[in-house]
Amino acid sequence: MLRQSLIRSSRAASRSSLALSKQQQRSAHAISNPTLANIEKRWEGMPPQEQADLWMALRDRMRVGNWAELTLQEKKAAYYISFGAHGPRALPPPGEGKKVALYTTAGLLFALAIFSAIRMFAREPPSTMTKEYQEATNAYLKAQNSEPISGISSEGYVGKGHVQSRPAKKET
């Protein structure tokens, strides 16, 4: 029984080492130059499956051994695929900055138009927003001794209190 399990495990090990050596032999040879020629220009137009196959072949080729064995085309292709200006690292299309500035300006002008329209058709401010009413509020708070430590009723207070509006318009 022990002998049979040892025989089975030795057969499985020989099969896996044979498969590994075949894979290493497969990836040990260089990738053809026509496949790698002008990869910078062709990469974006290649189908995703072809891109994946080429990258896997390059990856296998780089893993095999000494990088000095790689051809110059393979090194350039591996660098471009890893770090080149494609995908998220691609340069923005020409005129994109102008388009962003134009749309931003248009959005701001639209918001300004809405704000102006609302202000134009709004009612007049409430009576509590007049300077006279706010001064009366200050006098009332002083009479009530409100906030005696640091507020309007404190000794030596020099602030404006609740006054924040312009005087009311006089009707003629």
Secondary structure, DSSP 8 states (H G I E B T S, - for coil): -HHHHHHHHHHHHHHHHHHHHHHHHHHHS---HHHHTTHHHHGGGS-HHHHHHHHHHHHHHHHHS-GGGS-HHHHHHHHHHHHSS-GGGS---TTHHHHHHHHHHHHHHHHHHHHHHHHHHS----GGGSHHHHHHHHHHHHHTT-STTTSTTSTT--S-TT--S-------
